[in-house]
Structure formats: structure tokens, C-alpha cells
Amino acid sequence: MNYSDYVPMLNIFAGAGLGASFYILLRTQPYLENRSYDPKYNAAYFSRFVTGLIAGVILASALRPVLVQSGGTVATLGAGILAILGGYSAEAVELILQRLVEVILATIRGDGSAQVQAKASAAEREKLAKVDDGAANVLAADTLEQAKAEARKLRDSVRRDVKP
């Protein structure tokens, strides 16, 4: 491999580092101005820098094809700019990753709509069978009084099934 093969990745790392550094500087600036900066938080700031660096690399290298495919403004941004954005907002990269995982899990599991639709269809067929049976009883009645009684039974059965 020659040097030119490393330039795009170096660009991504530099962008992620810039974004993460900018985020940390913005967060520490009030403490520095007030002279209340406490070195005991150095590990937290370093951790946030590393998180931002990783998030920038993930956004620019791994998620860029997904974002470009979705179109919009992100499709026009270069890898270096995406790395800066990812380094600055590691939380945004986390949300994107979580959303992608949710989509993948929904694809694997299925969203359950076919199951719900099958249950609703079975319940509808059952109700229709009850109405058909009730109508057959009304038509099979020997007298008007029997037909009225069967019709009332059918009406009450339908009302029970169609509770608001």
C-alpha cells in the first residue's frame, strides 16, 4: 500500500478528532473561564474524546453508504464532514445505530401485522357464521312468533359482538 491509500482514512480520523475536540472545548470553556476546572474530570473528557473519535469514524466510514442511499442533504456531505459531525455528536451516531438495529430486528422478527390480520379475519369469519346461523333459524321458523324470537336472538347476539 502506498501513502495515497491512507489519506481518506487519515482524513476521517482527523475530522472525527476535530469534532470530538470541539465538543469537549465547548463543554469545558465555562469551567476554564471561571477558573473552576477540576482535573478529576479529565478521564471523563478523555473518554468523551475517544467516544467522539469512534463515532466519527463509524459515521463517515460505516454509515455513510446508508446515509447517502437515503438521499437528502447528507448525501452531498463528504466523509471528512461526516466525521466531524460524528465526532461532535456521538449521541446522534448512537441514535442512528439504535434505529438501524430496530429496523433489522423488525425485519427478522416481522412486525406481527400478518398475525394480527389473521386473528381479525378469523374473528370476522366467526361473527359472520353466527349471523348466518341466526338468519337460517329465522327463515326456518314455522310461525311468525318463532321468527320474531329468532330475530331478537340474532339481534342480541350481534349487539354483544359489536360492543363499542
C-alpha positions in Angstrom: 0.0 0.0 0.0 1.2 3.5 -0.7 0.6 6.7 1.1 -2.4 7.8 -1.0 -4.3 4.8 0.2 -4.1 6.1 3.8 -5.2 9.6 3.0 -9.0 9.1 3.1 -8.9 7.2 6.4 -6.5 9.8 7.8 -9.0 12.5 6.7 -11.8 10.6 8.6 -9.7 10.2 11.8 -8.7 13.9 11.7 -12.3 15.0 11.1 -13.5 12.9 14.0 -10.8 14.2 16.2 -11.7 17.8 15.3 -15.3 17.2 16.0 -14.7 15.5 19.4 -12.2 18.2 20.4 -14.6 21.0 19.5 -17.3 19.4 21.6 -15.0 19.0 24.6 -13.7 22.5 24.3 -17.2 23.9 24.2 -18.1 21.9 27.3 -15.0 22.9 29.3 -14.8 26.5 28.3 -17.2 27.8 31.1 -15.1 26.0 33.7 -11.9 27.4 32.3 -13.3 30.9 32.2 -14.5 30.7 35.8 -11.2 29.0 36.9 -13.3 26.2 38.3 -11.9 23.4 36.1 -11.4 20.3 38.1 -8.8 17.8 36.9 -10.7 14.9 38.4 -12.9 15.0 35.3 -10.0 14.5 32.9 -10.9 10.9 32.5 -14.5 11.8 31.5 -13.3 14.3 28.9 -10.8 11.8 27.5 -13.5 9.1 27.4 -15.7 11.6 25.5 -12.9 12.3 23.1 -12.4 8.6 22.3 -16.1 8.1 22.0 -16.3 11.0 19.6 -13.4 9.7 17.6 -15.0 6.3 17.3 -18.4 7.8 16.5 -16.9 10.0 13.8 -15.2 7.0 12.1 -18.4 5.0 12.3 -20.5 7.7 10.8 -18.0 8.6 8.0 -16.9 5.1 7.0 -19.6 2.6 8.0 -22.8 4.6 8.0 -22.0 6.9 5.1 -23.2 4.5 2.4 -26.6 4.0 4.2 -27.0 7.8 4.6 -26.0 8.5 1.0 -28.5 5.9 -0.2 -31.3 7.6 1.8 -30.6 10.8 -0.1 -31.2 14.3 1.1 -28.6 16.8 2.4 -26.4 14.1 3.9 -25.8 12.5 0.5 -23.8 15.6 -0.5 -21.5 15.7 2.5 -18.0 14.3 2.2 -16.6 11.7 4.6 -14.5 14.3 6.4 -17.5 16.5 7.2 -19.5 13.4 8.4 -16.5 12.5 10.6 -16.5 16.0 12.1 -20.3 15.8 12.8 -20.0 12.3 14.2 -17.1 13.3 16.5 -19.0 16.3 17.7 -22.3 14.4 18.3 -21.6 10.9 19.3 -25.1 10.8 20.6 -26.5 11.2 17.1 -24.4 8.3 15.9 -25.7 6.2 18.7 -29.3 7.0 17.8 -28.7 6.2 14.1 -27.1 2.8 15.2 -30.0 2.1 17.5 -32.6 2.9 14.8 -30.7 0.6 12.3 -30.8 -2.2 14.9 -34.5 -1.7 15.4 -35.1 -2.0 11.7 -33.0 -5.1 11.4 -34.8 -6.7 14.3 -38.2 -5.8 12.9 -37.2 -7.4 9.6 -36.0 -10.6 11.3 -38.9 -10.9 13.7 -41.6 -9.4 11.4 -43.8 -6.7 12.6 -46.7 -9.0 13.6 -49.2 -7.4 11.2 -49.8 -10.6 9.4 -50.6 -12.4 12.7 -52.9 -9.6 13.8 -54.7 -9.6 10.4 -55.1 -13.4 10.6 -56.7 -13.1 14.1 -59.0 -10.3 12.9 -60.0 -12.3 9.9 -60.8 -15.4 11.9 -62.9 -13.4 14.4 -64.8 -11.8 11.5 -65.5 -15.2 9.9 -66.7 -16.4 13.3 -69.1 -13.5 13.6 -70.4 -14.0 10.1 -71.0 -17.7 10.8 -73.1 -16.7 13.8 -75.2 -14.3 11.7 -75.7 -16.9 9.0 -76.8 -19.4 11.6 -79.2 -16.9 13.2 -80.6 -15.9 9.8 -81.1 -19.6 9.0 -83.0 -20.0 12.2 -85.2 -17.0 11.4 -86.0 -18.4 8.0 -86.6 -21.9 9.3 -89.2 -20.7 11.9 -92.7 -22.2 11.5 -94.6 -19.3 12.8 -94.3 -15.5 12.9 -93.8 -15.6 16.6 -90.9 -18.1 16.3 -89.3 -16.0 13.6 -89.6 -12.8 15.8 -88.0 -14.7 18.7 -85.1 -15.9 16.5 -84.7 -12.4 15.0 -84.4 -11.0 18.6 -81.8 -13.6 19.5 -79.8 -12.7 16.3 -80.0 -9.0 17.1 -78.8 -9.5 20.7 -76.0 -11.8 19.5 -74.8 -9.1 17.0 -75.0 -6.4 19.6 -72.9 -8.4 22.0 -70.3 -8.9 19.3 -70.3 -5.3 18.2 -69.7 -3.7 21.6 -68.5 -0.1 21.3 
